[in-house]
Amino acid sequence: MASPSGTSSGSSSLQSCEEINLQHNMMEIRKRKRMLSNRESARRSRMRKQKHLDDLTAQVTHLRAENNHILTNINLVTQLYLNTESENSVLRAQISELNHRLLALNDIINCVRSKEINTASGFENVGGHGDYDDQMMMMIGGIDDDFLNPWNLIHVNQPIKASPDVFMY
């Protein structure tokens, strides 16, 4: 005969199978949820990574453009500096030449004035340079004082030509 415990053990094994299936289904659902959550997290991570890569690419492009702009400015300033240095060299040469001319003209003026003083005082040929002084007086004889002013001389107003290539330090 059938014992009540036999029936109950059959129903309890059926119930435990159902519980196992239910637990198994719950685990599958959790597993699927976790997989979906992981996929979504991975997708967000890839999106963040792509955005970061895009930002870095844009930054590289911006920095390269800025670098090119700076290099262009450096080249321009360098060229201006070299031009200014060249111009300064030419101006220094002109100053040197003008100083040389001024000294020569002052020597001529002093020579003429000393000759005038010597002639007026009756002491010609003082210093033993009579021939030289006479030649100088013949060269500039009859010239008025306006001409003896070095700034009124014609050749002082003529430009001095010097090439910047000549003056390299």
CORNORVEN-V456635 format. One record per residue. N is the residue number from 1. SS is DSSP state (alpha for helix, beta for strand, coil for the rest). PHI is phi in radians with two decimals (NA if undefined). PSI is psi in radians with two decimals (999 if undefined). Layout:
N	SS	PHI	PSI
N	SS	PHI	PSI
This chain:
1	coil	NA	2.84
2	coil	-1.54	2.28
3	coil	-1.62	2.55
4	alpha	-1.08	-0.51
5	alpha	-1.22	-0.55
6	alpha	-1.14	-0.70
7	alpha	-1.21	-0.72
8	alpha	-1.22	-0.57
9	alpha	-1.22	-0.57
10	alpha	-1.19	-0.71
11	alpha	-1.29	-0.56
12	alpha	-1.24	-0.59
13	alpha	-1.25	-0.59
14	alpha	-1.18	-0.70
15	alpha	-1.18	-0.71
16	alpha	-1.18	-0.56
17	alpha	-1.14	-0.74
18	alpha	-1.14	-0.70
19	alpha	-1.11	-0.73
20	alpha	-1.10	-0.77
21	alpha	-1.10	-0.74
22	alpha	-1.11	-0.78
23	alpha	-1.11	-0.71
24	alpha	-1.10	-0.77
25	alpha	-1.10	-0.69
26	alpha	-1.12	-0.70
27	alpha	-1.16	-0.69
28	alpha	-1.11	-0.73
29	alpha	-1.12	-0.79
30	alpha	-1.08	-0.72
31	alpha	-1.09	-0.77
32	alpha	-1.13	-0.75
33	alpha	-1.06	-0.79
34	alpha	-1.06	-0.74
35	alpha	-1.09	-0.78
36	alpha	-1.11	-0.73
37	alpha	-1.11	-0.76
38	alpha	-1.11	-0.71
39	alpha	-1.09	-0.78
40	alpha	-1.11	-0.73
41	alpha	-1.10	-0.75
42	alpha	-1.12	-0.70
43	alpha	-1.11	-0.79
44	alpha	-1.09	-0.69
45	alpha	-1.10	-0.77
46	alpha	-1.10	-0.67
47	alpha	-1.15	-0.76
48	alpha	-1.08	-0.74
49	alpha	-1.10	-0.74
50	alpha	-1.14	-0.73
51	alpha	-1.09	-0.75
52	alpha	-1.09	-0.74
53	alpha	-1.10	-0.74
54	alpha	-1.10	-0.72
55	alpha	-1.10	-0.76
56	alpha	-1.14	-0.68
57	alpha	-1.11	-0.75
58	alpha	-1.11	-0.69
59	alpha	-1.14	-0.72
60	alpha	-1.06	-0.77
61	alpha	-1.08	-0.78
62	alpha	-1.10	-0.80
63	alpha	-1.14	-0.64
64	alpha	-1.13	-0.74
65	alpha	-1.12	-0.75
66	alpha	-1.12	-0.71
67	alpha	-1.08	-0.77
68	alpha	-1.09	-0.70
69	alpha	-1.10	-0.76
70	alpha	-1.13	-0.76
71	alpha	-1.09	-0.69
72	alpha	-1.08	-0.77
73	alpha	-1.11	-0.71
74	alpha	-1.10	-0.77
75	alpha	-1.10	-0.70
76	alpha	-1.13	-0.82
77	alpha	-1.14	-0.68
78	alpha	-1.08	-0.76
79	alpha	-1.11	-0.75
80	alpha	-1.08	-0.70
81	alpha	-1.09	-0.80
82	alpha	-1.11	-0.70
83	alpha	-1.10	-0.75
84	alpha	-1.14	-0.74
85	alpha	-1.07	-0.74
86	alpha	-1.10	-0.79
87	alpha	-1.10	-0.70
88	alpha	-1.10	-0.68
89	alpha	-1.10	-0.75
90	alpha	-1.11	-0.78
91	alpha	-1.12	-0.68
92	alpha	-1.09	-0.72
93	alpha	-1.12	-0.71
94	alpha	-1.14	-0.71
95	alpha	-1.07	-0.79
96	alpha	-1.05	-0.81
97	alpha	-1.11	-0.74
98	alpha	-1.16	-0.68
99	alpha	-1.10	-0.73
100	alpha	-1.08	-0.79
101	alpha	-1.10	-0.74
102	alpha	-1.07	-0.77
103	alpha	-1.08	-0.74
104	alpha	-1.11	-0.75
105	alpha	-1.17	-0.68
106	alpha	-1.11	-0.67
107	alpha	-1.07	-0.74
108	alpha	-1.11	-0.77
109	alpha	-1.08	-0.80
110	alpha	-1.08	-0.70
111	alpha	-1.12	-0.80
112	alpha	-1.12	-0.78
113	alpha	-1.15	-0.70
114	alpha	-1.16	-0.61
115	alpha	-1.14	-0.72
116	alpha	-1.12	-0.72
117	alpha	-1.16	-0.77
118	alpha	-1.13	-0.70
119	alpha	-1.19	-0.73
120	alpha	-1.19	-0.60
121	alpha	-1.55	-0.13
122	coil	1.54	0.14
123	coil	-1.83	1.40
124	coil	-1.51	2.75
125	coil	1.15	0.48
126	coil	-1.34	2.32
127	coil	1.64	-0.04
128	coil	1.28	0.34
129	coil	-1.98	0.63
130	alpha	-1.03	-0.79
131	alpha	-1.13	-0.75
132	alpha	-1.12	-0.82
133	alpha	-1.09	-0.70
134	alpha	-1.12	-0.72
135	alpha	-1.13	-0.71
136	alpha	-1.11	-0.74
137	alpha	-1.15	-0.64
138	alpha	-1.17	-0.64
139	alpha	-1.19	-0.69
140	alpha	-1.97	0.20
141	coil	-1.03	2.48
142	coil	1.35	0.24
143	coil	-1.68	2.33
144	coil	-1.36	2.98
145	alpha	-1.16	-0.49
146	alpha	-1.08	-0.62
147	alpha	-1.25	-0.54
148	alpha	-1.30	-0.25
149	coil	-1.20	2.11
150	alpha	-1.07	-0.42
151	alpha	-1.43	-0.17
152	alpha	-1.66	-0.07
153	coil	-1.27	2.49
154	alpha	-1.14	-0.79
155	alpha	-1.23	-0.27
156	alpha	-1.19	-0.54
157	alpha	-1.48	-0.05
158	coil	-1.44	2.49
159	coil	-1.23	2.60
160	coil	-1.71	2.23
161	coil	-1.80	2.16
162	coil	-2.45	2.42
163	coil	-1.56	2.42
164	coil	-1.16	-0.32
165	coil	-1.21	-0.42
166	coil	-1.27	-0.53
167	coil	-1.85	1.46
168	coil	-1.95	2.27
169	coil	-1.57	999
